[in-house]
């Protein structure tokens, strides 16, 4: 369902939940990006680096989940005009993630500004930032 | 020339600003789009509009050097533990599946910082434009990397 063209400031965006990050998809993305960093597929390397015992998700994947959340709410990810984020922590295979956001401003031109976030188990932030969408 | 992983001088660091990347092209081939959508859980659309993450993928794949070459350019290597800083994506016009885009860009800032816990680190930012075949800029991607400078 598409939102009102003029949502109220303070409205919370419907959360997107990813129940479990799939290690196999990290391998596919590593191949697509020609990403040679073994932390995305080689558990032994992850252990040697003291980063835990699960592969580390590619950072851009995490941004993709947040874009999906925005696109689900806005009626299409093409409505995202700008998104700015900081990567705060790693996401690992098996993690449960929640993506969400809050409307912070609505312009006369239909541009809607939001604070956005991605969190492990809904509480530990792994990504945060802002987005601007054009809803009408 | 300073070798990779050796901390550059401030002058060497600042000289990176304005450095242009070779650039290149990026084709949004349907198979690549499908697989990428599958990985990030995005819908498989049939209207030819690509997911906005392709602004990022196109920019990074088309800048003309690899990530490891980028690290070397910034006097670092993957072993130094470089991290993503900020990522800013402007989607001016949605990218289209099946189209090929030209990428151009340059390093826009390079600054040294000192953190109480983190020690010395450098932040190098760059901006990339993803340009459609008609010459219109479809997307502007600004990224930064953080380089710990443990040897300083």
Interface residues (C-beta under 8 A of the other chain):
Chain A: X18 X25 X26 X28 X29 X32 X33 X34 X35 X36 X37 X59 X60 X61 X63 X64 X65 X67 X68 X71 X76 X77 X78 X80 X81 X82 X83 X84 X85 X86 X87 X129
Chain B: X32 X35 X36 X38 X39 X40 X41 X42 X43 X49 X51 X52 X53 X56 X57 X60 X61 X66 X67 X68 X78 X83 X84 X85 X86 X87 X88 X89 X90 X91 X92 X94
